Amino acid sequence: MSKRHLFILVAFLTSMGIGAFAYKAIVLEFPLKPATTTTIWDIEVHVTFSGKKKPVKISLMIPRNTRRYSVVNENFISQSFGLTTNTDEANRQAVWSRRSVKGKQSLFYRGTVRRVVSVEDPTVTAFPPMPMPDWTGAKLEAATALLREIETKSADTPTLVSGLLTRIREVDSDPIIQGLVNPTATSEERLQVVTQVLALAKIPARVAHGIQLKETLNTAPIIHWIQIFDKGLWKSYDPATGTPEIPDDYFTWWRGTFPMMDVIGAENVEATILVAPNQEAAIQSAIVRSQLATPKLLEFSLFSLPLETQTVYRVLLMVPLGALLLVLLRNVIGLKTFGTFMPILIALAFRETQLLWGIILFTVIVTLGLGIRFYLEHLKLLLVPRLASLLILVVMLMAFLSILTHKLGIDHGLSIALFPMVILTMTIERMCIVWEERGPQEALQQGLGSLAVATLTYLTMSLPFLEHLLFVFPELLLIILAATLLLGRYSGLRLLELKRFKALAQETG
């Protein structure tokens, strides 16, 4: 292929990428910076279960508007199921039903949560019902003594509640608390005991259940706090601090003693909750305009993918940028590495282990593995059995380091399993061969070069601004491809080789 053909291809790819980027940025006004993604969130509940040729009824608590957040754009996705929604003073519930169900089934609830400024929950004029606990004997005496002791040290309802939340955390050392709460009780069960103790003091209380609005790769955990009825309003208290305020990113899902999901007639029931920043909400006006101008653009957009898939592509779209950086560092700068893609994979692992601990764990594994590889050389094994043995030993080393760091209280070591073990195995094998054929200096240069490239790639791929640009404007990958193709024809001196040919240049001069 001639250089002219390559230049035409590069110019075509670059113009296509710049043109699509300019159209979306200027005409459709897609934002160039990540904005409003912290106040608008997509929530998705995925329920899976197996039917037994019997009637099925699944009741799921669904969120409602609160004083902090508003729920908009709700969608219920089911397969030939009847759907009803029930609403009372405190909760909302979706009920799916079907006369006969066989095999594995899936149900979805999706909603968008928006932060609001105004108070949506009006003042409650009627005093809420307050059932008294059915405690007797020693348990009732313990609760009465605890309440009497806290009341003497409090001035009003907020200080009483704060004192009670502080005492309930002392279940391991307080005999009175041990009489009310099992030391193995969950945080929800402890808070239910708090509401019952407050009922003895004629203070209405309930447990609130919700999630934290932050991006999650796996299912979002349910968190719990307590709400006290005071002066016509339900006020939330953080059980961890006892203060009458919860973090801003806590979103109330439902309240009371009810479970999140109630199932009749099904088995193997699982529910996962996914939370992600709503990029569509951040560019809502641009999407509306694009639906009128170019509807096919949104049909084939990354925003049309499920939330879980979008989260994956936020990482994958950064890989081509890392590949371009690798080409620059190897072909232009002159850094030596083991293989082509190993530094990029190590950089992806650094996203979980963090940079410093990633470098430490990588160095330890490669160093120990190199010593083991030299030992295997004395056994005179064939290539494939030797690589298989080295792979097994690398996995054992990773497991040992994870256990060791966990015992030492270093949680970062638990992320070591994310290292690509096959790449580590081949790196150790390659380093050993280079050590034997070209000497330890060359092997160390390539090893340190691989680590340096992985570090720089990680730092580049971790920039939120670049992640936003490549996810909202994936056409920029055409420009990255064009730059990579152009660098593919570079045959000049590498920067690190200038010193090597300096004497030759002086003689020629």
C-alpha positions as CSV (number, residue, x, y, z in Angstrom):
1,M,0.0,0.0,0.0
2,S,1.4,3.4,-1.0
3,K,1.8,6.3,1.4
4,R,-0.7,8.3,-0.7
5,H,-3.4,5.6,-0.1
6,L,-2.6,5.7,3.7
7,F,-2.8,9.4,3.8
8,I,-6.2,9.4,2.0
9,L,-7.5,6.8,4.4
10,V,-6.2,8.8,7.4
11,A,-7.8,12.0,6.1
12,F,-11.1,10.3,5.5
13,L,-11.2,8.8,9.0
14,T,-10.2,12.1,10.6
15,S,-12.8,14.1,8.6
16,M,-15.5,11.6,9.5
17,G,-14.7,11.7,13.2
18,I,-14.4,15.5,13.3
19,G,-17.6,15.9,11.3
20,A,-19.7,13.7,13.5
21,F,-18.2,15.2,16.6
22,A,-18.9,18.8,15.3
23,Y,-22.4,17.9,14.3
24,K,-23.3,16.5,17.8
25,A,-21.4,19.3,19.7
26,I,-22.5,22.3,17.6
27,V,-25.9,21.4,16.0
28,L,-27.3,19.0,18.6
29,E,-25.5,20.7,21.4
30,F,-24.2,17.5,23.2
31,P,-22.2,18.7,26.2
32,L,-18.4,18.6,26.0
33,K,-18.0,18.3,29.8
34,P,-19.6,15.8,32.2
35,A,-22.5,17.8,33.8
36,T,-25.6,17.1,35.9
37,T,-24.7,13.4,36.2
38,T,-24.5,13.7,40.0
39,T,-28.1,14.8,40.4
40,I,-29.9,12.6,38.0
41,W,-29.7,8.8,38.2
42,D,-31.1,5.8,36.5
43,I,-32.3,3.0,38.7
44,E,-33.1,-0.5,37.4
45,V,-34.5,-3.4,39.4
46,H,-34.1,-6.8,37.7
47,V,-36.2,-9.7,39.2
48,T,-35.6,-13.2,38.0
49,F,-37.4,-16.3,39.2
50,S,-38.5,-19.8,38.1
51,G,-42.2,-20.8,37.7
52,K,-43.6,-24.1,38.8
53,K,-46.8,-24.2,36.6
54,K,-48.7,-22.5,39.4
55,P,-50.1,-19.0,39.8
56,V,-47.4,-16.5,40.6
57,K,-47.7,-13.2,42.4
58,I,-44.7,-11.0,43.0
59,S,-45.0,-7.8,45.1
60,L,-42.1,-5.3,44.8
61,M,-41.6,-2.1,46.8
62,I,-41.0,0.7,44.4
63,P,-39.8,4.2,45.2
64,R,-41.9,7.3,45.5
65,N,-41.2,11.1,45.7
66,T,-39.5,12.3,48.8
67,R,-38.5,15.7,50.1
68,R,-35.1,15.4,48.4
69,Y,-35.8,13.4,45.2
70,S,-38.5,13.0,42.5
71,V,-39.1,9.8,40.6
72,V,-39.8,10.4,36.9
73,N,-39.9,8.3,33.7
74,E,-41.0,5.0,35.3
75,N,-41.2,1.9,33.1
76,F,-42.4,-1.6,34.0
77,I,-41.2,-4.4,31.7
78,S,-42.8,-7.9,32.0
79,Q,-43.8,-10.8,29.8
80,S,-47.6,-11.3,29.7
81,F,-47.9,-10.5,33.4
82,G,-50.7,-8.5,34.9
83,L,-49.5,-5.3,36.7
84,T,-51.1,-3.2,39.4
85,T,-49.6,-0.5,41.6
86,N,-50.7,0.2,45.1
87,T,-49.9,3.4,47.1
88,D,-50.5,4.2,50.7
89,E,-49.3,7.0,53.0
90,A,-45.7,5.6,53.3
91,N,-45.0,3.3,50.4
92,R,-45.7,2.3,46.8
93,Q,-45.8,-1.3,45.6
94,A,-45.9,-3.0,42.2
95,V,-47.7,-6.3,41.9
96,W,-47.1,-8.7,39.0
97,S,-49.4,-11.7,38.6
98,R,-50.0,-14.5,36.2
99,R,-52.3,-17.6,36.3
100,S,-49.6,-20.1,35.3
101,V,-45.8,-19.7,34.9
102,K,-43.2,-22.2,33.8
103,G,-39.5,-21.8,33.5
104,K,-37.2,-18.9,34.1
105,Q,-38.8,-15.4,34.0
106,S,-37.6,-11.8,34.2
107,L,-39.3,-8.6,35.3
108,F,-37.9,-5.1,35.2
109,Y,-38.6,-1.8,36.9
110,R,-36.8,1.3,35.7
111,G,-37.0,4.9,36.9
112,T,-35.1,8.1,36.8
113,V,-34.4,10.0,40.0
114,R,-34.0,13.7,40.0
115,R,-32.8,15.9,42.9
116,V,-35.5,18.5,43.9
117,V,-35.2,21.7,45.9
118,S,-38.8,22.1,47.1
119,V,-40.4,20.0,49.9
120,E,-42.5,17.4,48.2
121,D,-43.7,15.7,51.4
122,P,-46.3,17.9,53.1
123,T,-46.7,18.3,56.8
124,V,-48.7,15.4,58.3
125,T,-51.5,16.7,60.5
126,A,-52.8,13.3,61.8
127,F,-50.8,11.6,64.4
128,P,-49.4,8.3,63.0
129,P,-50.4,5.0,64.5
130,M,-47.9,3.7,67.1
131,P,-48.1,0.0,67.9
132,M,-46.6,-0.9,71.3
133,P,-44.0,-3.6,71.5
134,D,-45.2,-7.0,72.9
135,W,-42.3,-7.3,75.3
136,T,-42.7,-8.8,78.8
137,G,-40.5,-9.8,81.7
138,A,-36.8,-9.1,81.5
139,K,-36.9,-7.6,78.0
140,L,-39.5,-5.0,79.0
141,E,-37.6,-4.2,82.2
142,A,-34.4,-3.7,80.2
143,A,-36.1,-1.4,77.7
144,T,-37.7,0.6,80.5
145,A,-34.4,1.0,82.3
146,L,-32.6,2.0,79.1
147,L,-35.3,4.6,78.3
148,R,-35.2,6.0,81.8
149,E,-31.5,6.4,81.7
150,I,-31.4,8.1,78.3
151,E,-34.3,10.4,79.2
152,T,-32.3,11.8,82.2
153,K,-29.4,12.7,79.9
154,S,-31.5,14.3,77.1
155,A,-33.3,17.6,76.8
156,D,-35.7,16.9,73.9
157,T,-36.6,14.4,71.2
158,P,-33.6,14.8,69.0
159,T,-31.1,14.4,71.9
160,L,-33.1,11.4,73.2
161,V,-33.0,9.7,69.8
162,S,-29.3,10.5,69.3
163,G,-28.5,9.0,72.7
164,L,-30.5,5.9,72.0
165,L,-28.8,5.3,68.6
166,T,-25.4,5.7,70.3
167,R,-26.3,3.2,73.0
168,I,-27.7,0.6,70.6
169,R,-24.2,0.4,68.9
170,E,-22.7,-0.8,72.2
171,V,-24.3,-4.2,71.9
172,D,-21.0,-6.0,72.5
173,S,-20.3,-4.3,75.9
174,D,-23.6,-3.0,77.3
175,P,-25.5,-5.6,79.3
176,I,-28.8,-3.7,79.0
177,I,-28.5,-3.5,75.2
178,Q,-27.6,-7.2,75.1
179,G,-30.9,-7.9,76.8
180,L,-32.7,-6.3,73.9
181,V,-30.6,-7.0,70.9
182,N,-28.8,-10.1,69.7
183,P,-25.1,-9.4,69.1
184,T,-25.5,-11.0,65.6
185,A,-28.5,-8.9,64.7
186,T,-28.4,-7.0,61.4
187,S,-28.5,-3.2,61.3
188,E,-32.2,-3.3,60.3
189,E,-33.1,-5.5,63.3
190,R,-31.3,-3.1,65.6
191,L,-33.2,-0.2,64.3
192,Q,-36.5,-2.0,64.6
193,V,-35.6,-2.4,68.3
194,V,-35.0,1.4,68.5
195,T,-38.4,2.1,67.1
196,Q,-40.0,-0.2,69.8
197,V,-38.1,1.5,72.6
198,L,-39.2,4.9,71.3
199,A,-42.8,3.6,71.2
200,L,-42.6,3.2,75.0
201,A,-41.7,6.9,75.2
202,K,-44.7,7.7,73.0
203,I,-42.5,8.8,70.1
204,P,-43.6,7.5,66.7
205,A,-40.7,6.0,64.7
206,R,-40.1,3.8,61.7
207,V,-37.2,2.3,59.8
208,A,-36.5,3.7,56.3
209,H,-34.8,1.5,53.7
210,G,-33.0,2.9,50.6
211,I,-29.9,3.0,48.5
212,Q,-27.0,5.3,48.0
213,L,-27.1,7.2,44.7
214,K,-23.7,6.3,43.3
215,E,-22.6,4.3,40.3
216,T,-22.4,0.6,41.0
217,L,-21.0,-2.3,38.9
218,N,-22.9,-4.9,41.0
219,T,-26.2,-4.7,42.8
220,A,-26.6,-1.7,45.1
221,P,-26.8,-2.7,48.8
222,I,-29.9,-1.7,50.8
223,I,-29.1,0.7,53.6
224,H,-31.3,1.5,56.6
225,W,-31.8,4.5,58.9
226,I,-34.5,5.7,61.3
227,Q,-37.3,8.3,60.9
228,I,-38.9,10.1,63.8
229,F,-42.2,11.9,63.7
230,D,-41.7,15.3,65.2
231,K,-43.7,18.5,64.7
232,G,-45.8,17.2,61.8
233,L,-42.8,15.9,59.8
234,W,-40.9,12.6,59.5
235,K,-37.3,13.5,60.2
236,S,-34.4,11.1,59.3
237,Y,-31.5,10.2,61.7
238,D,-28.2,8.7,60.6
239,P,-27.7,5.6,62.8
240,A,-23.9,5.8,62.3
241,T,-23.6,9.2,63.9
242,G,-26.9,9.7,65.7
243,T,-27.4,13.1,64.1
244,P,-30.8,14.3,62.7
245,E,-29.6,14.3,59.2
246,I,-28.7,11.7,56.6
247,P,-26.2,12.0,53.7
248,D,-27.5,13.9,50.6
249,D,-27.1,10.8,48.4
250,Y,-29.3,8.6,50.5
251,F,-32.5,7.8,48.6
252,T,-35.5,6.4,50.4
253,W,-37.0,3.4,48.8
254,W,-39.6,2.2,51.3
255,R,-40.4,2.5,55.0
256,G,-41.6,0.2,57.8
257,T,-41.2,-3.5,58.6
258,F,-42.2,-4.8,55.2
259,P,-39.7,-6.7,53.1
260,M,-38.7,-5.3,49.7
261,M,-40.2,-8.2,47.8
262,D,-42.9,-10.8,48.6
263,V,-43.2,-13.8,46.3
264,I,-46.0,-16.4,46.0
265,G,-45.7,-19.4,43.7
266,A,-42.1,-19.0,42.5
267,E,-38.7,-20.2,43.4
268,N,-35.0,-19.2,42.8
269,V,-36.0,-15.6,43.2
270,E,-33.3,-13.0,42.8
271,A,-33.4,-9.2,42.6
272,T,-30.6,-6.9,41.6
273,I,-30.5,-3.1,41.8
274,L,-28.3,-1.2,39.4
275,V,-27.7,2.6,39.8
276,A,-25.9,4.7,37.2
277,P,-25.5,8.4,36.4
278,N,-28.1,9.4,33.8
279,Q,-26.2,10.8,30.9
280,E,-29.4,11.1,28.9
281,A,-30.8,13.4,31.5
282,A,-27.6,15.5,31.3
283,I,-28.1,16.0,27.6
284,Q,-31.9,15.8,27.6
285,S,-32.4,18.8,25.4
286,A,-29.9,17.5,22.8
287,I,-31.7,14.1,22.7
288,V,-35.0,15.8,22.0
289,R,-33.6,17.7,19.1
290,S,-31.8,14.6,17.7
291,Q,-35.0,12.6,17.9
292,L,-36.5,15.1,15.4
293,A,-33.5,15.6,13.2
294,T,-31.8,12.2,13.2
295,P,-33.9,9.6,15.0
296,K,-31.6,6.8,13.8
297,L,-28.7,8.4,15.7
298,L,-30.3,7.5,19.1
299,E,-31.4,4.1,18.0
300,F,-27.8,3.1,17.5
301,S,-26.4,5.2,20.4
302,L,-24.6,3.8,23.4
303,F,-27.4,5.3,25.5
304,S,-29.8,2.7,24.1
305,L,-27.9,-0.1,25.7
306,P,-28.8,-1.5,29.2
307,L,-27.3,0.3,32.1
308,E,-25.0,-2.6,33.0
309,T,-23.6,-2.7,29.4
310,Q,-23.1,1.1,29.4
311,T,-21.0,0.8,32.5
312,V,-18.8,-1.8,30.7
313,Y,-18.3,0.4,27.7
314,R,-17.3,3.4,29.8
315,V,-14.2,1.3,30.4
316,L,-13.8,-0.4,27.1
317,L,-13.9,2.9,25.1
318,M,-10.8,4.0,27.0
319,V,-8.8,1.0,25.7
320,P,-8.2,2.5,22.2
321,L,-6.8,5.6,23.8
322,G,-4.4,3.5,25.9
323,A,-3.4,1.6,22.7
324,L,-2.6,5.0,21.0
325,L,-0.5,6.0,24.0
326,L,1.3,2.6,23.8
327,V,2.2,3.2,20.2
328,L,3.6,6.6,21.0
329,L,5.7,5.3,23.9
330,R,7.1,2.4,22.0
331,N,7.5,3.6,18.4
332,V,8.3,7.3,19.0
333,I,9.7,7.5,22.5
334,G,11.4,4.1,22.4
335,L,10.3,2.4,25.6
336,K,10.7,-1.4,25.6
337,T,7.9,-3.5,26.9
338,F,7.0,-7.2,27.1
339,G,4.4,-7.7,24.4
340,T,1.9,-5.2,22.9
341,F,-1.2,-5.4,25.0
342,M,0.1,-6.5,28.4
343,P,0.7,-2.9,29.6
344,I,-2.9,-2.0,28.7
345,L,-4.4,-5.0,30.6
346,I,-2.2,-4.2,33.6
347,A,-3.5,-0.6,33.4
348,L,-7.1,-1.9,33.5
349,A,-6.2,-3.9,36.6
350,F,-4.8,-0.8,38.2
351,R,-8.3,0.8,38.0
352,E,-9.4,-1.6,40.8
353,T,-6.2,-1.9,42.8
354,Q,-5.2,1.8,42.5
355,L,-1.9,2.8,41.1
356,L,0.5,2.4,44.0
357,W,-0.8,-0.9,45.3
358,G,-1.1,-2.2,41.7
359,I,2.6,-1.5,41.1
360,I,3.6,-3.2,44.3
361,L,1.5,-6.3,43.7
362,F,2.6,-6.5,40.1
363,T,6.3,-6.3,41.1
364,V,6.0,-8.8,43.9
365,I,4.2,-11.4,41.7
366,V,6.6,-11.0,38.7
367,T,9.7,-11.1,41.0
368,L,8.5,-14.3,42.8
369,G,7.3,-15.8,39.6
370,L,10.7,-15.2,38.0
371,G,12.5,-17.0,40.7
372,I,10.1,-20.0,40.4
373,R,10.6,-19.9,36.6
374,F,14.4,-20.2,37.0
375,Y,13.8,-23.2,39.2
376,L,11.5,-24.9,36.6
377,E,14.3,-24.4,34.1
378,H,16.4,-26.9,36.0
379,L,13.6,-29.6,35.7
380,K,14.0,-29.6,31.9
381,L,10.3,-29.4,31.2
382,L,8.7,-29.1,27.8
383,L,7.3,-25.7,26.9
384,V,3.6,-26.4,27.4
385,P,3.9,-28.2,30.7
386,R,6.3,-25.5,31.9
387,L,3.8,-22.7,31.1
388,A,0.9,-24.7,32.7
389,S,3.0,-25.2,35.8
390,L,3.9,-21.6,35.9
391,L,0.3,-20.5,35.5
392,I,-0.7,-22.7,38.4
393,L,2.0,-21.3,40.6
394,V,1.0,-17.7,39.7
395,V,-2.6,-18.4,40.7
396,M,-1.3,-19.8,44.0
397,L,0.9,-16.7,44.5
398,M,-2.1,-14.4,43.9
399,A,-4.2,-16.4,46.4
400,F,-1.5,-16.4,49.0
401,L,-0.9,-12.6,48.7
402,S,-4.7,-11.9,48.9
403,I,-4.9,-13.9,52.2
404,L,-1.7,-12.3,53.6
405,T,-2.8,-8.8,52.8
406,H,-6.3,-9.5,54.2
407,K,-4.8,-10.8,57.5
408,L,-2.6,-7.6,57.6
409,G,-5.7,-5.4,57.2
410,I,-4.7,-4.3,53.7
411,D,-7.9,-4.5,51.7
412,H,-6.3,-3.4,48.5
413,G,-4.7,-6.8,48.2
414,L,-8.1,-8.4,47.7
415,S,-8.2,-6.8,44.2
416,I,-5.2,-8.8,43.1
417,A,-7.5,-11.3,41.5
418,L,-8.2,-8.7,38.8
419,F,-4.7,-9.0,37.4
420,P,-4.7,-11.0,34.1
421,M,-3.0,-14.1,35.3
422,V,-2.3,-15.5,31.8
423,I,-0.6,-12.2,30.9
424,L,1.4,-12.3,34.1
425,T,2.5,-15.9,33.3
426,M,3.6,-15.0,29.8
427,T,5.4,-11.9,31.1
428,I,7.4,-14.0,33.6
429,E,8.2,-16.6,30.8
430,R,9.2,-13.8,28.4
431,M,11.3,-12.0,31.0
432,C,13.2,-15.3,31.8
433,I,13.9,-15.9,28.2
434,V,15.2,-12.4,27.6
435,W,17.3,-12.7,30.8
436,E,19.0,-15.8,29.4
437,E,19.4,-14.7,25.8
438,R,20.2,-10.9,26.2
439,G,21.2,-10.6,29.9
440,P,19.5,-9.2,33.0
441,Q,19.9,-5.6,32.0
442,E,17.7,-6.0,28.9
443,A,15.2,-8.0,30.9
444,L,15.0,-5.4,33.6
445,Q,14.7,-2.6,30.9
446,Q,11.7,-4.3,29.3
447,G,10.1,-5.1,32.7
448,L,10.4,-1.5,33.9
449,G,9.3,-0.2,30.5
450,S,6.2,-2.3,30.7
451,L,5.4,-1.0,34.2
452,A,6.0,2.6,33.1
453,V,3.7,2.2,30.1
454,A,1.0,0.6,32.2
455,T,1.3,3.5,34.7
456,L,1.0,6.2,32.1
457,T,-1.8,4.4,30.4
458,Y,-3.7,4.1,33.7
459,L,-3.3,7.8,34.4
460,T,-4.6,8.7,31.0
461,M,-7.5,6.2,31.1
462,S,-8.6,7.4,34.5
463,L,-9.3,11.0,33.5
464,P,-13.1,11.6,33.9
465,F,-13.1,14.2,31.1
466,L,-11.7,11.8,28.5
467,E,-14.1,9.0,29.7
468,H,-17.1,11.4,29.2
469,L,-15.9,12.5,25.7
470,L,-15.3,9.0,24.4
471,F,-18.7,7.7,25.8
472,V,-20.8,10.7,24.5
473,F,-18.7,11.1,21.3
474,P,-17.6,7.5,20.3
475,E,-16.9,8.9,16.8
476,L,-13.6,10.3,18.3
477,L,-12.3,6.7,18.0
478,L,-12.0,7.3,14.3
479,I,-9.5,10.0,14.9
480,I,-7.6,7.7,17.3
481,L,-7.6,5.0,14.6
482,A,-6.3,7.5,12.1
483,A,-3.5,8.6,14.4
484,T,-2.5,5.0,15.0
485,L,-2.4,4.2,11.3
486,L,-0.3,7.2,10.7
487,L,2.2,6.2,13.4
488,G,2.3,2.8,11.8
489,R,4.5,4.2,9.0
490,Y,6.9,6.1,11.3
491,S,10.4,4.8,10.7
492,G,12.5,7.5,12.2
493,L,14.7,7.5,15.2
494,R,13.1,6.9,18.6
495,L,13.8,9.7,21.1
496,L,15.7,7.3,23.5
497,E,18.0,6.3,20.6
498,L,19.2,9.9,19.9
499,K,21.9,9.5,22.6
500,R,23.0,6.2,21.0
501,F,23.6,7.8,17.5
502,K,24.9,11.1,18.9
503,A,28.6,10.2,18.1
504,L,27.7,9.2,14.6
505,A,26.0,12.5,13.9
506,Q,29.1,14.4,15.2
507,E,31.4,12.4,12.9
508,T,29.1,13.2,9.9
509,G,29.1,16.8,10.7
